[in-house]
Amino acid sequence: MADPVAHPTPYPEVNVLVHKLLSDVQDILGDQFVAMYLYGSLATGDFDPRRSDVDFVVVTGDELGDDLVARLQAMHARIAAGDSPWANELEGSYLPRHAMRRFEPANAHYPMIDRGGGLRVQQHHSDSVIRLHILYERGVVVAGPSPRTLIDPVPADELQHAVLDLIYAWWAPMLDDPARLHSRDYQDYAVLTMCRVLYTLQHGVIVSKPFAARWAQATLDARWFPIVEHALAGRDDPPADTLNDTLDFIRFTVERIGQRGIHPQ
């Protein structure tokens, strides 16, 4: 059984939760366990203890049977009922080794837990390409071999198309139905995500949201500087027109994509 990394993150309370998850997962999976990694903001360097979740991937030798999935579901329910401040902030997947090499959408039904939800088997989508890229480039090892031994490099054009799929499937519809964007935190998340999308389309890599935001402020028209600055600061007292500005920035991003002549696959 792979030994855990003592301090996978700079956050002691997060490390306690991660090590608890690792121990429980290893007990359940036994010889099926291959590795556990962290990705998302803990890997890209923009983790915010006030708002971020804890993104993880557990790699298994083979696809998991119903009995193991049921035991993992019960384990996640116990963790969610615990007293860790991060107990309901876990978001991750259980992927067989062969699914780590590259994303194959035709065969991508695996156990996954969403923030604040329970573990269930569901279809993985093109955002899996983004996850594999982050894992390959910056994945944090909790236990197991380097993720680069399991993952092929993600070509820039494949990464860019995955980002476009996410924009058109998730963000563009909010221009007509902005209900989610009435949350101040979600407005910040939207603005910073748009910055990162624009950076990825320009450079073909994923960077941290703060890095992409500073790039956007230095590169885009000055009209976008204030809303990006508000998103970076995470202020609790946003100006009254923040929602409209957020929608305008999403619209600008979608239009910028169209101007580049790139279309989702």
Secondary structure, DSSP 4 states (H G I P E B T S, - for coil): -PPBPS-SSS-HHHHHHHHHHHHHHHHHHGGGEEEEEE-THHHHT---TTT--EEEEEEESSPPPHHHHHHHHHHHHHHHTSS-TTTT-EEEEEEEHHHHHS--GGG-EEEEE-TTS-EEEEE--THHHHHHHHHHHHPEEEESS-GGGT-PPPPHHHHHHHHHHHIIIIIGGGGT--GGGGSHHHHHHHHHHHHHHHHHHHHSS---HHHHHHHHHHHS-GGGHHHHHHHHHT-SS--TTHHHHHHHHHHHHHHHHHHTT----
